[in-house]
C-alpha cells in the first residue's frame, strides 16, 4: 500500500491510501497534466467500492509518501 498526499491550491491536503502502482499512476498523471495539460479521461478505481476523480486544475502538488 502507498499513501498519496494531494495538496490543493487552497492549501488543503487530501490523503489517499492506494496500491503502489495506483499511487505511481496518480503522480504520473499529474505530471502529464502539468507538462501537457492532458486531463485524465476517467476516474481512478481504488477498490471495487471506491473510486476518485481529481480535478488537477485545483491541485498544487501530488506526492507519494510510501
Buried (B, 14 or more C-beta within 10 A) or exposed (E): EBEBEBBBEEEEEEEBEBEEEBBBBBBEBBEBBEEEEEEBEEEBEBEEEEEBEBEBEEBEEBBBEE
